[in-house]
Amino acid sequence: MGSKLKNAGSSDQQPFFHIALQEGFNKDEVHIEHNDKSIYQKNTVTSDLRIGLADSLEVPQLAGQNTIKFILPKKRIEQSITFQYSSTVYLAVSLVGDELRVLVSDGAFGYL
């Protein structure tokens, strides 16, 4: 994927979703779907408390509508967010109690 993402702000580049699973995860099973297709599935996602990050991934956007669905099956948590095809979007996902909080940004998040 790195070869496709030379300059995320360039109009001739494929826009992506940068998804960062951040704080609150503790050996959680996490599934992520993009337009009903599984793109991520791990059984023991755990946040690194030193940097506030558990895991991350990059997904190319598709023309038209894009829906990202986060599922924590053992906790019975599901949340979806929908975007129209556009520029690169950064999503920071944290688990707070029994809910997911999703922060959307047009710029990258920083980690130590």
Chimera marker file (.cmm) of the C-alpha trace (Angstrom):
<marker_set name="trace">
<marker id="1" x="0.000" y="0.000" z="0.000" r="1" g="1" b="0" radius="0.5"/>
<marker id="2" x="2.863" y="2.386" z="0.696" r="1" g="1" b="0" radius="0.5"/>
<marker id="3" x="3.647" y="2.778" z="-3.009" r="1" g="1" b="0" radius="0.5"/>
<marker id="4" x="0.118" y="4.037" z="-3.711" r="1" g="1" b="0" radius="0.5"/>
<marker id="5" x="0.216" y="6.619" z="-0.941" r="1" g="1" b="0" radius="0.5"/>
<marker id="6" x="3.009" y="8.961" z="-2.025" r="1" g="1" b="0" radius="0.5"/>
<marker id="7" x="1.167" y="12.173" z="-1.190" r="1" g="1" b="0" radius="0.5"/>
<marker id="8" x="-2.201" y="11.809" z="0.490" r="1" g="1" b="0" radius="0.5"/>
<marker id="9" x="-3.119" y="15.407" z="-0.332" r="1" g="1" b="0" radius="0.5"/>
<marker id="10" x="-2.512" y="15.060" z="-4.065" r="1" g="1" b="0" radius="0.5"/>
<marker id="11" x="-5.654" y="15.056" z="-6.196" r="1" g="1" b="0" radius="0.5"/>
<marker id="12" x="-4.305" y="12.321" z="-8.498" r="1" g="1" b="0" radius="0.5"/>
<marker id="13" x="-3.797" y="9.859" z="-5.662" r="1" g="1" b="0" radius="0.5"/>
<marker id="14" x="-6.254" y="7.221" z="-4.475" r="1" g="1" b="0" radius="0.5"/>
<marker id="15" x="-7.887" y="8.478" z="-1.249" r="1" g="1" b="0" radius="0.5"/>
<marker id="16" x="-7.620" y="6.194" z="1.771" r="1" g="1" b="0" radius="0.5"/>
<marker id="17" x="-9.121" y="5.643" z="5.168" r="1" g="1" b="0" radius="0.5"/>
<marker id="18" x="-6.408" y="5.588" z="7.824" r="1" g="1" b="0" radius="0.5"/>
<marker id="19" x="-7.940" y="3.773" z="10.786" r="1" g="1" b="0" radius="0.5"/>
<marker id="20" x="-6.225" y="3.938" z="14.172" r="1" g="1" b="0" radius="0.5"/>
<marker id="21" x="-7.496" y="1.787" z="17.022" r="1" g="1" b="0" radius="0.5"/>
<marker id="22" x="-6.398" y="3.931" z="19.916" r="1" g="1" b="0" radius="0.5"/>
<marker id="23" x="-7.240" y="3.818" z="23.609" r="1" g="1" b="0" radius="0.5"/>
<marker id="24" x="-9.294" y="1.462" z="25.768" r="1" g="1" b="0" radius="0.5"/>
<marker id="25" x="-8.693" y="-1.871" z="24.049" r="1" g="1" b="0" radius="0.5"/>
<marker id="26" x="-7.677" y="-4.744" z="26.322" r="1" g="1" b="0" radius="0.5"/>
<marker id="27" x="-7.428" y="-8.127" z="24.619" r="1" g="1" b="0" radius="0.5"/>
<marker id="28" x="-10.590" y="-7.318" z="22.649" r="1" g="1" b="0" radius="0.5"/>
<marker id="29" x="-11.826" y="-9.116" z="19.565" r="1" g="1" b="0" radius="0.5"/>
<marker id="30" x="-12.213" y="-6.480" z="16.848" r="1" g="1" b="0" radius="0.5"/>
<marker id="31" x="-13.659" y="-6.825" z="13.353" r="1" g="1" b="0" radius="0.5"/>
<marker id="32" x="-13.796" y="-4.031" z="10.793" r="1" g="1" b="0" radius="0.5"/>
<marker id="33" x="-15.807" y="-4.112" z="7.568" r="1" g="1" b="0" radius="0.5"/>
<marker id="34" x="-15.646" y="-1.800" z="4.561" r="1" g="1" b="0" radius="0.5"/>
<marker id="35" x="-18.868" y="-1.847" z="2.536" r="1" g="1" b="0" radius="0.5"/>
<marker id="36" x="-19.805" y="-5.214" z="4.091" r="1" g="1" b="0" radius="0.5"/>
<marker id="37" x="-16.426" y="-6.788" z="3.269" r="1" g="1" b="0" radius="0.5"/>
<marker id="38" x="-14.197" y="-7.921" z="6.144" r="1" g="1" b="0" radius="0.5"/>
<marker id="39" x="-10.934" y="-5.950" z="6.140" r="1" g="1" b="0" radius="0.5"/>
<marker id="40" x="-9.664" y="-6.582" z="9.689" r="1" g="1" b="0" radius="0.5"/>
<marker id="41" x="-10.148" y="-9.280" z="12.293" r="1" g="1" b="0" radius="0.5"/>
<marker id="42" x="-8.008" y="-9.767" z="15.376" r="1" g="1" b="0" radius="0.5"/>
<marker id="43" x="-8.808" y="-11.554" z="18.606" r="1" g="1" b="0" radius="0.5"/>
<marker id="44" x="-6.560" y="-9.775" z="21.117" r="1" g="1" b="0" radius="0.5"/>
<marker id="45" x="-6.362" y="-6.060" z="20.331" r="1" g="1" b="0" radius="0.5"/>
<marker id="46" x="-4.676" y="-4.217" z="23.200" r="1" g="1" b="0" radius="0.5"/>
<marker id="47" x="-3.815" y="-0.527" z="23.492" r="1" g="1" b="0" radius="0.5"/>
<marker id="48" x="-0.215" y="0.395" z="24.208" r="1" g="1" b="0" radius="0.5"/>
<marker id="49" x="-0.710" y="2.826" z="27.093" r="1" g="1" b="0" radius="0.5"/>
<marker id="50" x="2.626" y="4.527" z="26.380" r="1" g="1" b="0" radius="0.5"/>
<marker id="51" x="1.498" y="5.825" z="22.986" r="1" g="1" b="0" radius="0.5"/>
<marker id="52" x="-2.297" y="5.411" z="23.038" r="1" g="1" b="0" radius="0.5"/>
<marker id="53" x="-2.383" y="3.097" z="20.034" r="1" g="1" b="0" radius="0.5"/>
<marker id="54" x="-3.465" y="-0.527" z="19.697" r="1" g="1" b="0" radius="0.5"/>
<marker id="55" x="-3.253" y="-1.060" z="15.926" r="1" g="1" b="0" radius="0.5"/>
<marker id="56" x="-3.778" y="0.717" z="12.626" r="1" g="1" b="0" radius="0.5"/>
<marker id="57" x="-4.620" y="0.007" z="9.030" r="1" g="1" b="0" radius="0.5"/>
<marker id="58" x="-5.031" y="1.765" z="5.724" r="1" g="1" b="0" radius="0.5"/>
<marker id="59" x="-7.922" y="1.065" z="3.350" r="1" g="1" b="0" radius="0.5"/>
<marker id="60" x="-8.461" y="2.526" z="-0.134" r="1" g="1" b="0" radius="0.5"/>
<marker id="61" x="-11.760" y="4.330" z="-0.602" r="1" g="1" b="0" radius="0.5"/>
<marker id="62" x="-14.160" y="3.110" z="-3.266" r="1" g="1" b="0" radius="0.5"/>
<marker id="63" x="-16.016" y="5.392" z="-5.667" r="1" g="1" b="0" radius="0.5"/>
<marker id="64" x="-19.384" y="6.437" z="-4.235" r="1" g="1" b="0" radius="0.5"/>
<marker id="65" x="-20.465" y="5.661" z="-0.702" r="1" g="1" b="0" radius="0.5"/>
<marker id="66" x="-18.059" y="4.068" z="1.790" r="1" g="1" b="0" radius="0.5"/>
<marker id="67" x="-19.260" y="2.556" z="5.057" r="1" g="1" b="0" radius="0.5"/>
<marker id="68" x="-16.801" y="1.501" z="7.732" r="1" g="1" b="0" radius="0.5"/>
<marker id="69" x="-18.296" y="-0.778" z="10.409" r="1" g="1" b="0" radius="0.5"/>
<marker id="70" x="-16.543" y="-1.530" z="13.699" r="1" g="1" b="0" radius="0.5"/>
<marker id="71" x="-17.630" y="-4.692" z="15.538" r="1" g="1" b="0" radius="0.5"/>
<marker id="72" x="-16.611" y="-5.970" z="18.959" r="1" g="1" b="0" radius="0.5"/>
<marker id="73" x="-18.654" y="-9.195" z="18.979" r="1" g="1" b="0" radius="0.5"/>
<marker id="74" x="-17.902" y="-10.332" z="22.535" r="1" g="1" b="0" radius="0.5"/>
<marker id="75" x="-18.951" y="-6.936" z="23.892" r="1" g="1" b="0" radius="0.5"/>
<marker id="76" x="-21.945" y="-6.713" z="21.536" r="1" g="1" b="0" radius="0.5"/>
<marker id="77" x="-20.779" y="-3.355" z="20.221" r="1" g="1" b="0" radius="0.5"/>
<marker id="78" x="-21.266" y="-2.244" z="16.618" r="1" g="1" b="0" radius="0.5"/>
<marker id="79" x="-20.849" y="1.167" z="15.071" r="1" g="1" b="0" radius="0.5"/>
<marker id="80" x="-20.876" y="2.324" z="11.461" r="1" g="1" b="0" radius="0.5"/>
<marker id="81" x="-19.764" y="5.534" z="9.829" r="1" g="1" b="0" radius="0.5"/>
<marker id="82" x="-20.454" y="6.458" z="6.206" r="1" g="1" b="0" radius="0.5"/>
<marker id="83" x="-18.559" y="8.785" z="3.859" r="1" g="1" b="0" radius="0.5"/>
<marker id="84" x="-18.794" y="9.765" z="0.223" r="1" g="1" b="0" radius="0.5"/>
<marker id="85" x="-15.669" y="9.201" z="-1.888" r="1" g="1" b="0" radius="0.5"/>
<marker id="86" x="-13.402" y="12.178" z="-1.245" r="1" g="1" b="0" radius="0.5"/>
<marker id="87" x="-9.951" y="12.988" z="0.058" r="1" g="1" b="0" radius="0.5"/>
<marker id="88" x="-8.059" y="10.835" z="2.542" r="1" g="1" b="0" radius="0.5"/>
<marker id="89" x="-9.814" y="10.534" z="5.919" r="1" g="1" b="0" radius="0.5"/>
<marker id="90" x="-8.243" y="9.689" z="9.283" r="1" g="1" b="0" radius="0.5"/>
<marker id="91" x="-10.333" y="7.789" z="11.844" r="1" g="1" b="0" radius="0.5"/>
<marker id="92" x="-9.283" y="7.413" z="15.485" r="1" g="1" b="0" radius="0.5"/>
<marker id="93" x="-11.324" y="4.781" z="17.315" r="1" g="1" b="0" radius="0.5"/>
<marker id="94" x="-11.281" y="4.451" z="21.108" r="1" g="1" b="0" radius="0.5"/>
<marker id="95" x="-13.208" y="2.122" z="23.387" r="1" g="1" b="0" radius="0.5"/>
<marker id="96" x="-14.687" y="4.075" z="26.295" r="1" g="1" b="0" radius="0.5"/>
<marker id="97" x="-16.674" y="1.882" z="28.640" r="1" g="1" b="0" radius="0.5"/>
<marker id="98" x="-19.195" y="0.065" z="26.467" r="1" g="1" b="0" radius="0.5"/>
<marker id="99" x="-19.093" y="2.405" z="23.490" r="1" g="1" b="0" radius="0.5"/>
<marker id="100" x="-16.818" y="3.236" z="20.609" r="1" g="1" b="0" radius="0.5"/>
<marker id="101" x="-15.837" y="6.833" z="20.025" r="1" g="1" b="0" radius="0.5"/>
<marker id="102" x="-14.741" y="7.711" z="16.528" r="1" g="1" b="0" radius="0.5"/>
<marker id="103" x="-12.836" y="10.925" z="15.834" r="1" g="1" b="0" radius="0.5"/>
<marker id="104" x="-12.699" y="11.990" z="12.193" r="1" g="1" b="0" radius="0.5"/>
<marker id="105" x="-9.911" y="14.199" z="10.869" r="1" g="1" b="0" radius="0.5"/>
<marker id="106" x="-8.463" y="15.323" z="7.547" r="1" g="1" b="0" radius="0.5"/>
<marker id="107" x="-4.953" y="15.160" z="9.057" r="1" g="1" b="0" radius="0.5"/>
<marker id="108" x="-2.863" y="12.383" z="10.545" r="1" g="1" b="0" radius="0.5"/>
<marker id="109" x="-2.842" y="11.701" z="14.274" r="1" g="1" b="0" radius="0.5"/>
<marker id="110" x="0.504" y="11.866" z="16.060" r="1" g="1" b="0" radius="0.5"/>
<marker id="111" x="1.983" y="9.145" z="18.250" r="1" g="1" b="0" radius="0.5"/>
<marker id="112" x="5.140" y="9.121" z="20.330" r="1" g="1" b="0" radius="0.5"/>
<link id1="1" id2="2" r="1" g="1" b="0" radius="0.2"/>
<link id1="2" id2="3" r="1" g="1" b="0" radius="0.2"/>
<link id1="3" id2="4" r="1" g="1" b="0" radius="0.2"/>
<link id1="4" id2="5" r="1" g="1" b="0" radius="0.2"/>
<link id1="5" id2="6" r="1" g="1" b="0" radius="0.2"/>
<link id1="6" id2="7" r="1" g="1" b="0" radius="0.2"/>
<link id1="7" id2="8" r="1" g="1" b="0" radius="0.2"/>
<link id1="8" id2="9" r="1" g="1" b="0" radius="0.2"/>
<link id1="9" id2="10" r="1" g="1" b="0" radius="0.2"/>
<link id1="10" id2="11" r="1" g="1" b="0" radius="0.2"/>
<link id1="11" id2="12" r="1" g="1" b="0" radius="0.2"/>
<link id1="12" id2="13" r="1" g="1" b="0" radius="0.2"/>
<link id1="13" id2="14" r="1" g="1" b="0" radius="0.2"/>
<link id1="14" id2="15" r="1" g="1" b="0" radius="0.2"/>
<link id1="15" id2="16" r="1" g="1" b="0" radius="0.2"/>
<link id1="16" id2="17" r="1" g="1" b="0" radius="0.2"/>
<link id1="17" id2="18" r="1" g="1" b="0" radius="0.2"/>
<link id1="18" id2="19" r="1" g="1" b="0" radius="0.2"/>
<link id1="19" id2="20" r="1" g="1" b="0" radius="0.2"/>
<link id1="20" id2="21" r="1" g="1" b="0" radius="0.2"/>
<link id1="21" id2="22" r="1" g="1" b="0" radius="0.2"/>
<link id1="22" id2="23" r="1" g="1" b="0" radius="0.2"/>
<link id1="23" id2="24" r="1" g="1" b="0" radius="0.2"/>
<link id1="24" id2="25" r="1" g="1" b="0" radius="0.2"/>
<link id1="25" id2="26" r="1" g="1" b="0" radius="0.2"/>
<link id1="26" id2="27" r="1" g="1" b="0" radius="0.2"/>
<link id1="27" id2="28" r="1" g="1" b="0" radius="0.2"/>
<link id1="28" id2="29" r="1" g="1" b="0" radius="0.2"/>
<link id1="29" id2="30" r="1" g="1" b="0" radius="0.2"/>
<link id1="30" id2="31" r="1" g="1" b="0" radius="0.2"/>
<link id1="31" id2="32" r="1" g="1" b="0" radius="0.2"/>
<link id1="32" id2="33" r="1" g="1" b="0" radius="0.2"/>
<link id1="33" id2="34" r="1" g="1" b="0" radius="0.2"/>
<link id1="34" id2="35" r="1" g="1" b="0" radius="0.2"/>
<link id1="35" id2="36" r="1" g="1" b="0" radius="0.2"/>
<link id1="36" id2="37" r="1" g="1" b="0" radius="0.2"/>
<link id1="37" id2="38" r="1" g="1" b="0" radius="0.2"/>
<link id1="38" id2="39" r="1" g="1" b="0" radius="0.2"/>
<link id1="39" id2="40" r="1" g="1" b="0" radius="0.2"/>
<link id1="40" id2="41" r="1" g="1" b="0" radius="0.2"/>
<link id1="41" id2="42" r="1" g="1" b="0" radius="0.2"/>
<link id1="42" id2="43" r="1" g="1" b="0" radius="0.2"/>
<link id1="43" id2="44" r="1" g="1" b="0" radius="0.2"/>
<link id1="44" id2="45" r="1" g="1" b="0" radius="0.2"/>
<link id1="45" id2="46" r="1" g="1" b="0" radius="0.2"/>
<link id1="46" id2="47" r="1" g="1" b="0" radius="0.2"/>
<link id1="47" id2="48" r="1" g="1" b="0" radius="0.2"/>
<link id1="48" id2="49" r="1" g="1" b="0" radius="0.2"/>
<link id1="49" id2="50" r="1" g="1" b="0" radius="0.2"/>
<link id1="50" id2="51" r="1" g="1" b="0" radius="0.2"/>
<link id1="51" id2="52" r="1" g="1" b="0" radius="0.2"/>
<link id1="52" id2="53" r="1" g="1" b="0" radius="0.2"/>
<link id1="53" id2="54" r="1" g="1" b="0" radius="0.2"/>
<link id1="54" id2="55" r="1" g="1" b="0" radius="0.2"/>
<link id1="55" id2="56" r="1" g="1" b="0" radius="0.2"/>
<link id1="56" id2="57" r="1" g="1" b="0" radius="0.2"/>
<link id1="57" id2="58" r="1" g="1" b="0" radius="0.2"/>
<link id1="58" id2="59" r="1" g="1" b="0" radius="0.2"/>
<link id1="59" id2="60" r="1" g="1" b="0" radius="0.2"/>
<link id1="60" id2="61" r="1" g="1" b="0" radius="0.2"/>
<link id1="61" id2="62" r="1" g="1" b="0" radius="0.2"/>
<link id1="62" id2="63" r="1" g="1" b="0" radius="0.2"/>
<link id1="63" id2="64" r="1" g="1" b="0" radius="0.2"/>
<link id1="64" id2="65" r="1" g="1" b="0" radius="0.2"/>
<link id1="65" id2="66" r="1" g="1" b="0" radius="0.2"/>
<link id1="66" id2="67" r="1" g="1" b="0" radius="0.2"/>
<link id1="67" id2="68" r="1" g="1" b="0" radius="0.2"/>
<link id1="68" id2="69" r="1" g="1" b="0" radius="0.2"/>
<link id1="69" id2="70" r="1" g="1" b="0" radius="0.2"/>
<link id1="70" id2="71" r="1" g="1" b="0" radius="0.2"/>
<link id1="71" id2="72" r="1" g="1" b="0" radius="0.2"/>
<link id1="72" id2="73" r="1" g="1" b="0" radius="0.2"/>
<link id1="73" id2="74" r="1" g="1" b="0" radius="0.2"/>
<link id1="74" id2="75" r="1" g="1" b="0" radius="0.2"/>
<link id1="75" id2="76" r="1" g="1" b="0" radius="0.2"/>
<link id1="76" id2="77" r="1" g="1" b="0" radius="0.2"/>
<link id1="77" id2="78" r="1" g="1" b="0" radius="0.2"/>
<link id1="78" id2="79" r="1" g="1" b="0" radius="0.2"/>
<link id1="79" id2="80" r="1" g="1" b="0" radius="0.2"/>
<link id1="80" id2="81" r="1" g="1" b="0" radius="0.2"/>
<link id1="81" id2="82" r="1" g="1" b="0" radius="0.2"/>
<link id1="82" id2="83" r="1" g="1" b="0" radius="0.2"/>
<link id1="83" id2="84" r="1" g="1" b="0" radius="0.2"/>
<link id1="84" id2="85" r="1" g="1" b="0" radius="0.2"/>
<link id1="85" id2="86" r="1" g="1" b="0" radius="0.2"/>
<link id1="86" id2="87" r="1" g="1" b="0" radius="0.2"/>
<link id1="87" id2="88" r="1" g="1" b="0" radius="0.2"/>
<link id1="88" id2="89" r="1" g="1" b="0" radius="0.2"/>
<link id1="89" id2="90" r="1" g="1" b="0" radius="0.2"/>
<link id1="90" id2="91" r="1" g="1" b="0" radius="0.2"/>
<link id1="91" id2="92" r="1" g="1" b="0" radius="0.2"/>
<link id1="92" id2="93" r="1" g="1" b="0" radius="0.2"/>
<link id1="93" id2="94" r="1" g="1" b="0" radius="0.2"/>
<link id1="94" id2="95" r="1" g="1" b="0" radius="0.2"/>
<link id1="95" id2="96" r="1" g="1" b="0" radius="0.2"/>
<link id1="96" id2="97" r="1" g="1" b="0" radius="0.2"/>
<link id1="97" id2="98" r="1" g="1" b="0" radius="0.2"/>
<link id1="98" id2="99" r="1" g="1" b="0" radius="0.2"/>
<link id1="99" id2="100" r="1" g="1" b="0" radius="0.2"/>
<link id1="100" id2="101" r="1" g="1" b="0" radius="0.2"/>
<link id1="101" id2="102" r="1" g="1" b="0" radius="0.2"/>
<link id1="102" id2="103" r="1" g="1" b="0" radius="0.2"/>
<link id1="103" id2="104" r="1" g="1" b="0" radius="0.2"/>
<link id1="104" id2="105" r="1" g="1" b="0" radius="0.2"/>
<link id1="105" id2="106" r="1" g="1" b="0" radius="0.2"/>
<link id1="106" id2="107" r="1" g="1" b="0" radius="0.2"/>
<link id1="107" id2="108" r="1" g="1" b="0" radius="0.2"/>
<link id1="108" id2="109" r="1" g="1" b="0" radius="0.2"/>
<link id1="109" id2="110" r="1" g="1" b="0" radius="0.2"/>
<link id1="110" id2="111" r="1" g="1" b="0" radius="0.2"/>
<link id1="111" id2="112" r="1" g="1" b="0" radius="0.2"/>
</marker_set>
